[in-house]
Amino acid sequence: MLREIIRPTHEYYNLHIPKEYMGKEIEVIVLPLFDLKKTTQTHREENTKSFNPKDFYAATNLNKTEIDKYLANSTNEWE
Protein backbone atom coordinates (compact mmCIF):
# COMPACT_ATOMS: atom_id res chain seq x y z
CA MET A 1 0.00 0.00 0.00
CA LEU A 2 1.18 3.48 -0.79
CA ARG A 3 0.15 6.66 0.92
CA GLU A 4 1.51 10.08 0.19
CA ILE A 5 0.46 13.41 1.59
CA ILE A 6 1.31 16.34 -0.67
CA ARG A 7 0.60 20.06 -0.89
CA PRO A 8 -0.13 20.55 -4.60
CA THR A 9 0.89 23.75 -6.32
CA HIS A 10 -0.84 22.90 -9.62
CA GLU A 11 -4.11 21.23 -10.60
CA TYR A 12 -2.33 18.25 -12.16
CA TYR A 13 -0.20 15.63 -10.41
CA ASN A 14 1.78 12.81 -12.04
CA LEU A 15 1.18 9.53 -10.25
CA HIS A 16 3.74 6.70 -10.30
CA ILE A 17 2.09 3.27 -10.03
CA PRO A 18 4.44 0.44 -8.91
CA LYS A 19 4.99 -2.49 -11.29
CA GLU A 20 3.46 -4.97 -8.82
CA TYR A 21 0.14 -3.11 -9.13
CA MET A 22 -0.02 -3.47 -12.92
CA GLY A 23 -3.04 -5.48 -14.08
CA LYS A 24 -4.75 -5.13 -10.69
CA GLU A 25 -7.63 -2.91 -9.70
CA ILE A 26 -6.38 -0.03 -7.56
CA GLU A 27 -8.10 2.87 -5.87
CA VAL A 28 -6.89 6.45 -6.12
CA ILE A 29 -8.47 8.88 -3.67
CA VAL A 30 -7.93 12.62 -3.41
CA LEU A 31 -9.15 14.08 -0.11
CA PRO A 32 -8.32 17.34 1.62
CA LEU A 33 -6.68 16.95 5.01
CA PHE A 34 -8.13 19.04 7.77
CA ASP A 35 -5.96 20.99 10.14
CA LEU A 36 -6.61 19.26 13.46
CA LYS A 37 -5.19 22.13 15.48
CA LYS A 38 -7.65 24.62 14.01
CA THR A 39 -10.56 22.18 14.41
CA THR A 40 -9.64 21.42 18.03
CA GLN A 41 -9.14 25.09 18.93
CA THR A 42 -12.48 26.06 17.42
CA HIS A 43 -14.21 23.26 19.36
CA ARG A 44 -12.64 24.36 22.63
CA GLU A 45 -13.63 27.95 22.09
CA GLU A 46 -17.27 26.95 21.58
CA ASN A 47 -17.32 24.57 24.56
CA THR A 48 -16.29 26.54 27.62
CA LYS A 49 -16.68 23.65 30.09
CA SER A 50 -13.79 21.20 30.10
CA PHE A 51 -14.02 17.48 30.82
CA ASN A 52 -12.75 16.36 34.21
CA PRO A 53 -12.85 12.56 34.76
CA LYS A 54 -12.72 13.06 38.53
CA ASP A 55 -16.24 14.50 38.33
CA PHE A 56 -17.48 10.99 37.52
CA TYR A 57 -15.64 9.13 40.27
CA ALA A 58 -18.06 6.94 42.26
CA ALA A 59 -20.93 7.75 39.89
CA THR A 60 -22.25 4.23 40.48
CA ASN A 61 -22.19 1.74 43.31
CA LEU A 62 -21.83 -1.25 40.95
CA ASN A 63 -18.61 -3.23 40.87
CA LYS A 64 -16.76 -4.26 37.72
CA THR A 65 -18.35 -7.73 37.58
CA GLU A 66 -21.86 -6.28 37.75
CA ILE A 67 -21.08 -3.73 35.05
CA ASP A 68 -19.56 -6.43 32.79
CA LYS A 69 -22.67 -8.60 33.28
CA TYR A 70 -24.96 -5.68 32.41
CA LEU A 71 -22.94 -4.89 29.28
CA ALA A 72 -22.94 -8.55 28.18
CA ASN A 73 -26.74 -8.74 28.60
CA SER A 74 -27.21 -5.50 26.68
CA THR A 75 -25.01 -6.77 23.85
CA ASN A 76 -26.95 -10.06 23.70
CA GLU A 77 -30.17 -8.10 23.20
CA TRP A 78 -28.78 -6.68 19.95
CA GLU A 79 -28.34 -10.12 18.42
Sequence and secondary structure as in RCSB ss.txt:
>XXXX:A:sequence
MLREIIRPTHEYYNLHIPKEYMGKEIEVIVLPLFDLKKTTQTHREENTKSFNPKDFYAATNLNKTEIDKYLANST
NEWE
>XXXX:A:secstr
        SSS       GGGTTS           HHHHHHHHHHH  S   GGGGTT     HHHHHHHHHHHH
HHH 
